[in-house]
Amino acid sequence: MSAASSLAVQPPPAKAVLGKSVVFKGQIESREDLVIEGEVEGTIEMMEHRLTIAQSGEVKATVIARELEVLGSIEGKVEAVDKVYIRKGARFIGDVHSAGIVIEDGGFIKGNIDLSRQPEPKSIPPKSETVLNGSDTPAIHARPAV
């Protein structure tokens, strides 16, 4: 038996892809990383996995994921356990609740951002609205605390 044959070969992590020509309306529950290249409308739940919205991807959904990477566009409410990445040329409109967020120069986000590890309280209104465009100066509109 050679040393090479005794080593365990690990398969690459599973990754599902919704292609460019796919239009999906409804609820997605994924137990593996997911890349969306087409259109999705509804809810996406993948608490332990990464969701990537490709440049051609268009999502209108409530999303719960470990991480979210946006290269295309998303409109909705996002809860990410770890981080949200808004890449150059990406467009995000909606609310983000995450432990962290990365917005590249040229990425666009409009909505409320809550950077905490605590679950979002349902009855407290958002405290601020943030409009960021990677190529412009950030504008933060604060609302008075209730």
Rosetta blueprint (number, residue, H / E / L):
1 M L
2 S L
3 A H
4 A H
5 S H
6 S H
7 L L
8 A L
9 V L
10 Q L
11 P L
12 P L
13 P L
14 A L
15 K E
16 A E
17 V E
18 L E
19 G L
20 K L
21 S L
22 V L
23 V E
24 F E
25 K E
26 G E
27 Q E
28 I E
29 E E
30 S L
31 R L
32 E L
33 D E
34 L E
35 V E
36 I E
37 E L
38 G L
39 E E
40 V E
41 E E
42 G E
43 T E
44 I E
45 E E
46 M E
47 M E
48 E E
49 H E
50 R E
51 L E
52 T E
53 I E
54 A L
55 Q L
56 S L
57 G L
58 E E
59 V E
60 K E
61 A E
62 T E
63 V E
64 I E
65 A E
66 R E
67 E E
68 L E
69 E E
70 V E
71 L L
72 G L
73 S E
74 I E
75 E E
76 G E
77 K E
78 V E
79 E E
80 A E
81 V E
82 D E
83 K E
84 V E
85 Y E
86 I E
87 R L
88 K L
89 G L
90 A L
91 R E
92 F E
93 I E
94 G E
95 D E
96 V E
97 H E
98 S E
99 A E
100 G E
101 I E
102 V E
103 I E
104 E L
105 D L
106 G L
107 G L
108 F E
109 I E
110 K E
111 G E
112 N L
113 I E
114 D E
115 L E
116 S L
117 R L
118 Q L
119 P L
120 E L
121 P L
122 K L
123 S L
124 I L
125 P L
126 P L
127 K L
128 S E
129 E E
130 T E
131 V E
132 L E
133 N E
134 G L
135 S L
136 D L
137 T L
138 P L
139 A E
140 I E
141 H E
142 A E
143 R L
144 P L
145 A L
146 V L
